[in-house]
Amino acid sequence: MQNTGITIIKIWEDELFFEVNFEVRSSFCTSEIKFYTSNTELDELRKGLLSISSLSENEYIWISGDDIENTIHYVYTRWSLHNKRGHVGVEIILDNKLSPPDKMRSHSYVITELNQLDDFINQLLRLIEGKSNIVKGLLN
């Protein structure tokens, strides 16, 4: 069985925004989408994940793009405490908003542990600070 998790790779960069390849690997499939984002948007994700990791919140939702027609992309992530043993569930919807035959919409769910979430948060901070071009984690 393949490793489950999320990989974010910065593939192109400008002064204000950059393009990332966002890949999700679950037990049953792998999905990926390329979209534009910014350090501000990724820092919102990092802060929300910190609220889950510190157990101050039970759930955090991060959305990039819109789930309507005539948009560029839609990425939905819902991070929540899965149980009291330190497991975190991550629900992910990726939609490239293209027309058939290039249309892709995937809905995945990954379970991880708090220590893996902490590692993911640290890698995300390194990406935001420009010290790394990749975030790879949340292995089951």
N, C-alpha and C positions, 0 to 999 in steps of 0.2 A: 504494500500500500504506500502511496506517495505521502510525503509530508504535507500536512495542511498548514495554511497560513496566508499571509499577505506580503507581497513584495511591491515596493514603490521605487521606481528608478527614474531619476531626473535625466531626460534625454535631450533637452534643448533649453537654453536659458537666455533671458533678456534681462534688462535692468529691473523691470517691475513684475514680471511673471515668467513662468517656465512651463514646459511640457513634461508630463510624467507618464510613465507606463505603470498602470495599477493592475496587478495580477492577484487573483484570489485562487487558492488551491484548497478544495474540499476533498473529502473522501471519494467523491464520485465524479468530479470534473474540475477543469481549470478554465478560468475565464480571465480575459484581460481587456483593458480599455486604455486608450491614450486620451489625455485631456489636459487643458491648461489650468494652472492654479497659481497661487502666490504664497509667499511665506506667511502672510497674514492669515490666509485661509487654513494653511497647515498648522499654524500656531493655535488657532481655535480648536482644531482637532486635538492637538497635544494637551491643551488645557482641559478639555472635556475628558480625555482619557485619564488625566491626573485625578479628576474628581471621582472616577470609578476606582482607580488604583488605591486611592487614599480612603476608600469606602465612605466618602462624604455624600456620594450619589449612588443610586441603584441602577441608573440608566442614563445614557448619553446618546443623542442622535446627531450625526454629522452628515450634511448634504452638500454636494457640489453640483451645480447645474439645476435644471428644472425638469419635472416629469410632465411636460406638455409638448405639443407639436412645435416644430420650427425652432428647436433649441439644438445646441451642439452636443451636449452629453447630460447624463443623469447618473450620479453616484450617490447611493443612500447607504449609510452604515448605522446600525443600531447596536450599541455596546451595552451589555447589561450583566449584572451579577447573576450567574446561572444557578448557583446553590451556595450554601454556607460553608463549603469546603474550599473556597477560593477559586472556583471555576468561573470564567467569564465567557458569555456567549456573544458572538458577533454575527449579526444578520447583515448581509450585503446584497444590494441590487445594483447591477451595472447595466446601463443602457446606452448604446452608442448613438441612438437617435437617427440612424441612417435608414434608407428605404431598402426593401428587399431587392436583391438577394444578399446585401451586405448588412442587413439589420441583425443586431444581437441584443438580447436581453437575458441576463442570468440572475438567478436568485439563489444565494448560497448561505450556508450557516456553518460557522467554525466555532469550536470550543477551545479555549485556552486556559491558562492559569495566570494568577496575578503576577507571579515573577516574570513570566513571558511578556505580559503587558508592560511591566516596568522596563524591560529590555527594549521593547518596541518604542516606548516613549523616549528613551534615551537616544535611540537611533534616529527617531524623527527630529529630535532637537539638533542632532549633528547635521542632518539634511538642511534644516532651516538655517543653521549658522554657516552653511557652506563648507563644512568640514568633511562631508561625505556626499555621494550622489545616489546612495541606495539605502533603503530600509527593508530589512528582511526579517520576518519574525512571526510570532504567534504559532509556533510549532506545537502540535498536539503530542 
